[in-house]
Amino acid sequence: MIEEFRKLTEQTELWMRDRLDREAPGAHEKAEALLAELARRLEELRELPDAPERLRREPSALAEIRALRPAADHAPRPLDPERLESRMAGALNGRLAGCTLGAIVEMNSIGDMEAHAEYDRLSFPPEDYWRTAGQPSWQRRYLTGIPQDYTRSRMCGVPVDDDIAYTQLGLLILEECGRGFTTADVGRMWLKYLPMACTAEEVALRNLKQGIPAELAGDTENPYREWIGADIRSDAWGYAAAGNPELAAEWAYRDAMLSHRWNGVYGEMYFSAAIAAAFTVDHPREALELALGEIPAECAMADAVRWALDRADGIRDYREARAAVDGRFGEMSCVHTLNNAALTVFGLVLGGRDFTRVIGETVAMGLDNDCTAATAGSIAGAVIGIENIPEQWTRNFNDVSFSYLNGVERFSIRGMTERFLRFARGER
């Protein structure tokens, strides 16, 4: 249906231009009537209520979400103090590596990525960073990023990306607002630090600037409420609550409610919980399974993750993973939470403790693949520790993660690791 609508609207625009350009008699009247009818139908569509049963399975209040979780032990899991620093460094560097590998080919088709790899004379799925910038038309990526800086030869520090910016911002929220931060605090920090945003975050930021309260900013004029934007903000909470998936999910909830609802919120809760659990397990799959205990058992996010876990052992590579997701989720937006979550699960199960395979296969699957590879890299890195991430992924980082946040040009990667460790150890 979505594809049919897209084709029809494209044809409508083309014929409207043609008839108006030719000054066909009655063209203006017909065009105005079409616009009026479309606006009326759009308003009817916007006003359609959710099905009561769907709302029952997918509530918005934290207490109601928790009441619908599956039976599970929500107590903090024991951390190995001897391994915590290595795992924290692995998680953060894993996120930075996965995101940077995917950035150049974000949302490219599998065919285009394969051609890019052939041009770069690289294996595919990639086992190192790209040699050339795949999108030379970029002038800037997120205000300050230069395309070539994401390539192997030009990389000197971690280039900017929104996935990375929200990890940086999450750390600042925790430090400036404390463990008891609220959604309103998140809103104030966005106004202080975020110069720009995309989709749901752009809507929420605009609403905040117009004086709409933080608790309502994500639910006002926002058709992106279940897209991936909250999901990509998961990591800070999982790092700071290492070993405590329930707390990580609660912090994620407070953050996500600024811009998202329903499965958009559950996506951030789920992956924050998975990251927190990853510090305590020996394989990424264990973390993925444990995290299901922190979201409603019957929500669409839980259903998508369970489906992916059930299918994962039969998936042999990136092509089969993408085909399975396309078959399951059809015409869903390429930046929706659910289809990208399933790809993240496939990447982690395919790669297991092999970091290069985790992020390479995940990027090769496509869709929002800088986001999925960043999350997969974060979870895998927390499981295996920094010493098990091959050196090619971090040698050009030079302890610098660049930033486009207002007033903050760069972060020390080692410094971020230490700052998250203070929260994980209960020192802050």
C-alpha positions, 0 to 999 in steps of 0.5 A: 500500500505504501509503495502504491501511494508513493507511485500515485503521489509521484504521478500526481505531482508530475501531471499537476506540473505538466498541466499547470505549466501548459496552462490547461483550462481548469488546471488550477481549480483541479489542483486546488481541489486535490490539495483540499481533498488530500488535506481533509483525508490526512486529517482523518488519518491523523485522528484515527485512534489506536485499537484499545487492545494495542494500547493495553499491550503497549502502555506509556506509563512506566509502572504499566510497562513494568506490570506487563513485563515477563516474569524475570529476575530484575535484581542487578547482576554481579559485575567482575570488577577486574574486567569492568574497565576493559568491558567499558572500553570495549563497549564504547570503542565498539560503538564508535567503530560500528557507527563509523564503519556504517556512516559512509554507507548509511541506508545504502542498498546491499548492491551499492555497498557491494559495488563500493567494496569492489571499487575500494578493493575490500572484502565484503562484508567489510573487515576494515574501514572504507578507503573512499567516501561513498557519498562525495556529495556530502558537504558536511555530515552533522554540521562538522563531519567531512566525508573523507574523515570517515575513511581509513587513510583520513581518519584521525579521531572518531568523526561526528555522528548523531548516534555518537552525539547522543552517547556524549549527551547522555553522559552530560545529562547524568553528570549535570542532572544526576541519577534522578534526572527527569524527562524535563531535565533531558529537555533542558539539556537538549536545548542547551547542547543540541544544535540540530536533530532529525525526525522525532528528535527534530520535532521534539526539539522544535516543540521545546523551543516553542514552549511545549513541556518536555512531557508533551514534546514527543507527542505533538505533531510527531509521526516519527514516534516509533522510529529508531531515534530513541533506540540510538540513545540507548548506550549511555544508560547501559554503560552507567547502569552496567550490570543493572538492566532494570535501571538502564531501562528506567533511565532509557524510558525517561530519555525516550519519552521526550521524543517517542512513544510505544515501541520507540520507547521500548526500543531504547529501553530494550537496548539499554537493558541489553547493553547493561546485561552485556557486561555480565555475560559471555555471549551477546545472545545472552544479553539480548535474551535477558533484556526482554525482561524489561519491556512488555511481553506482548509489545511489537518490539518484544515480538520482533526480537523474539522472532529474530532470536528464533530465526537467527540460528538459521541465518547464514549471512547478511543477505539472508538476514535482510531478506528475512527482515524485508519479508517480515516487515514489508514496507516499514520505514527504513528507519523504524525501530522494529526492522532495524532491531531485528537486523541488530539481533541477527548481526550479534548472533551471526558474529557472536564474540567475533567483533569484526564479523558482528559489525561487518555483517550488520553494516552489510545488511543495510537499512539504518546501518550506522545505527544498527552497527553502533548498537551491535558493536556496543553490546559485543564490545561490552561482552568481549572487552577492549583487548578482543577488539582487533586493533584496526578498528581503534588505531586511528581514534587517537583518544578523540571523539569529535562532537557537534554539541554546543560548546563541546568540540571533542571528548577524550575516549579514555575520559568518557570511559572513566566517567561512565565507570564512575557511575557503573561503580556507584561513585557518582 
